[in-house]
């Protein structure tokens, strides 16, 4: 099953919107193209990639105008283009691949981490420490491949048209050693450096803030350029990563992220905190 990229989700929403505007049920619309209700439902939910020809046939049966059909057909073509992450499908879980595909299209990324430095700001030595301390024992080759995946994800932050990235880190993550002292010092210096970029904001929640709404686990929120693309949230649980896109769920996650920003130090004070932690090591 292909990753649910933002393009695929946007196409699915368009298909459903046009079908409902035409007053057709899933069964009736599927009959128009000699398909099934379940297949059309998977198209609309971006669970299965739809061919450009099928998009054209569907929208024509809905009475959609030529310009809108052409735009949807192009969207279907774009959605089928493989991303760089496809070559790592053997290495990562389907949920992780789905998230990477969405992250690659986001124009705004907010990430709170209670226990580790956010992945998009981790150094290679720090990543190695995280991978070796994970729930699975990995050989050196697998560790290095996972390091490369994470470093590849980071390239967007310093490339053309980078996303806005707001990182919120619990102070405990800065105090928890990952790797040796050299790796940890390098990681703290890297955070200070990355925070100087205009598209990156780093805020630290001090231990003095006490228990807060993010204490239970990490949280990501992704926003996209097209207003038709719903916000995506991702949370980490003991069962792994969960990707949320229902309005009620994402609204709750957005409120939690706003709370975390409010209890965190300002970017300037966070920089001072980072330098203080680095000096005190």
DAZIJO-V656784 format. One record per residue. N is the residue number from 1. RES is the residue in one letter. PSI is psi as a letter, one per 40 degrees, with the letter a starting at -180 (none if undefined). Layout:
BEGIN
n:N res:RES psi:PSI
n:N res:RES psi:PSI
END
This chain:
BEGIN
n:1 res:X psi:h
n:2 res:X psi:i
n:3 res:X psi:i
n:4 res:X psi:g
n:5 res:X psi:i
n:6 res:X psi:d
n:7 res:X psi:d
n:8 res:X psi:d
n:9 res:X psi:d
n:10 res:X psi:d
n:11 res:X psi:d
n:12 res:X psi:d
n:13 res:X psi:d
n:14 res:X psi:d
n:15 res:X psi:d
n:16 res:X psi:d
n:17 res:X psi:d
n:18 res:X psi:d
n:19 res:X psi:d
n:20 res:X psi:d
n:21 res:X psi:d
n:22 res:X psi:e
n:23 res:X psi:f
n:24 res:X psi:i
n:25 res:X psi:i
n:26 res:X psi:d
n:27 res:X psi:d
n:28 res:X psi:d
n:29 res:X psi:d
n:30 res:X psi:d
n:31 res:X psi:d
n:32 res:X psi:d
n:33 res:X psi:f
n:34 res:X psi:f
n:35 res:X psi:a
n:36 res:X psi:i
n:37 res:X psi:d
n:38 res:X psi:d
n:39 res:X psi:d
n:40 res:X psi:d
n:41 res:X psi:d
n:42 res:X psi:d
n:43 res:X psi:d
n:44 res:X psi:d
n:45 res:X psi:e
n:46 res:X psi:f
n:47 res:X psi:d
n:48 res:X psi:h
n:49 res:X psi:h
n:50 res:X psi:i
n:51 res:X psi:i
n:52 res:X psi:d
n:53 res:X psi:d
n:54 res:X psi:d
n:55 res:X psi:d
n:56 res:X psi:d
n:57 res:X psi:d
n:58 res:X psi:d
n:59 res:X psi:d
n:60 res:X psi:d
n:61 res:X psi:d
n:62 res:X psi:e
n:63 res:X psi:f
n:64 res:X psi:i
n:65 res:X psi:i
n:66 res:X psi:d
n:67 res:X psi:d
n:68 res:X psi:d
n:69 res:X psi:d
n:70 res:X psi:d
n:71 res:X psi:d
n:72 res:X psi:d
n:73 res:X psi:d
n:74 res:X psi:d
n:75 res:X psi:d
n:76 res:X psi:d
n:77 res:X psi:d
n:78 res:X psi:d
n:79 res:X psi:d
n:80 res:X psi:e
n:81 res:X psi:h
n:82 res:X psi:i
n:83 res:X psi:i
n:84 res:X psi:d
n:85 res:X psi:e
n:86 res:X psi:d
n:87 res:X psi:e
n:88 res:X psi:e
n:89 res:X psi:d
n:90 res:X psi:e
n:91 res:X psi:d
n:92 res:X psi:i
n:93 res:X psi:i
n:94 res:X psi:d
n:95 res:X psi:d
n:96 res:X psi:d
n:97 res:X psi:d
n:98 res:X psi:d
n:99 res:X psi:d
n:100 res:X psi:d
n:101 res:X psi:d
n:102 res:X psi:d
n:103 res:X psi:d
n:104 res:X psi:e
n:105 res:X psi:e
n:106 res:X psi:i
n:107 res:X psi:e
n:108 res:X psi:h
n:109 res:X psi:h
n:110 res:X psi:h
n:111 res:X psi:h
n:112 res:X psi:h
n:113 res:X psi:h
n:114 res:X psi:d
n:115 res:X psi:d
n:116 res:X psi:i
n:117 res:X psi:i
n:118 res:X psi:h
n:119 res:X psi:d
n:120 res:X psi:e
n:121 res:X psi:e
n:122 res:X psi:i
n:123 res:X psi:i
n:124 res:X psi:d
n:125 res:X psi:d
n:126 res:X psi:d
n:127 res:X psi:d
n:128 res:X psi:d
n:129 res:X psi:d
n:130 res:X psi:d
n:131 res:X psi:d
n:132 res:X psi:e
n:133 res:X psi:e
n:134 res:X psi:a
n:135 res:X psi:e
n:136 res:X psi:i
n:137 res:X psi:h
n:138 res:X psi:h
n:139 res:X psi:i
n:140 res:X psi:d
n:141 res:X psi:d
n:142 res:X psi:d
n:143 res:X psi:d
n:144 res:X psi:d
n:145 res:X psi:d
n:146 res:X psi:d
n:147 res:X psi:d
n:148 res:X psi:d
n:149 res:X psi:d
n:150 res:X psi:d
n:151 res:X psi:d
n:152 res:X psi:d
n:153 res:X psi:d
n:154 res:X psi:e
n:155 res:X psi:d
n:156 res:X psi:d
n:157 res:X psi:d
n:158 res:X psi:e
n:159 res:X psi:a
n:160 res:X psi:i
n:161 res:X psi:f
n:162 res:X psi:i
n:163 res:X psi:i
n:164 res:X psi:h
n:165 res:X psi:h
n:166 res:X psi:h
n:167 res:X psi:h
n:168 res:X psi:h
n:169 res:X psi:h
n:170 res:X psi:h
n:171 res:X psi:d
n:172 res:X psi:d
n:173 res:X psi:d
n:174 res:X psi:d
n:175 res:X psi:e
n:176 res:X psi:h
n:177 res:X psi:h
n:178 res:X psi:h
n:179 res:X psi:a
n:180 res:X psi:i
n:181 res:X psi:d
n:182 res:X psi:d
n:183 res:X psi:d
n:184 res:X psi:d
n:185 res:X psi:d
n:186 res:X psi:d
n:187 res:X psi:d
n:188 res:X psi:d
n:189 res:X psi:d
n:190 res:X psi:d
n:191 res:X psi:d
n:192 res:X psi:d
n:193 res:X psi:d
n:194 res:X psi:d
n:195 res:X psi:e
n:196 res:X psi:e
n:197 res:X psi:i
n:198 res:X psi:d
n:199 res:X psi:e
n:200 res:X psi:h
n:201 res:X psi:h
n:202 res:X psi:h
n:203 res:X psi:i
n:204 res:X psi:h
n:205 res:X psi:h
n:206 res:X psi:i
n:207 res:X psi:d
n:208 res:X psi:e
n:209 res:X psi:e
n:210 res:X psi:a
n:211 res:X psi:h
n:212 res:X psi:i
n:213 res:X psi:e
n:214 res:X psi:e
n:215 res:X psi:d
n:216 res:X psi:d
n:217 res:X psi:i
n:218 res:X psi:i
n:219 res:X psi:h
n:220 res:X psi:i
n:221 res:X psi:h
n:222 res:X psi:h
n:223 res:X psi:i
n:224 res:X psi:i
n:225 res:X psi:d
n:226 res:X psi:h
n:227 res:X psi:e
n:228 res:X psi:e
n:229 res:X psi:h
n:230 res:X psi:i
n:231 res:X psi:i
n:232 res:X psi:h
n:233 res:X psi:i
n:234 res:X psi:h
n:235 res:X psi:i
n:236 res:X psi:h
n:237 res:X psi:i
n:238 res:X psi:d
n:239 res:X psi:e
n:240 res:X psi:a
n:241 res:X psi:h
n:242 res:X psi:h
n:243 res:X psi:h
n:244 res:X psi:h
n:245 res:X psi:e
n:246 res:X psi:i
n:247 res:X psi:d
n:248 res:X psi:d
n:249 res:X psi:d
n:250 res:X psi:d
n:251 res:X psi:d
n:252 res:X psi:d
n:253 res:X psi:d
n:254 res:X psi:d
n:255 res:X psi:d
n:256 res:X psi:d
n:257 res:X psi:d
n:258 res:X psi:d
n:259 res:X psi:d
n:260 res:X psi:d
n:261 res:X psi:d
n:262 res:X psi:d
n:263 res:X psi:e
n:264 res:X psi:i
n:265 res:X psi:i
n:266 res:X psi:i
n:267 res:X psi:d
n:268 res:X psi:d
n:269 res:X psi:d
n:270 res:X psi:d
n:271 res:X psi:d
n:272 res:X psi:d
n:273 res:X psi:d
n:274 res:X psi:d
n:275 res:X psi:d
n:276 res:X psi:d
n:277 res:X psi:d
n:278 res:X psi:d
n:279 res:X psi:d
n:280 res:X psi:e
n:281 res:X psi:none
END
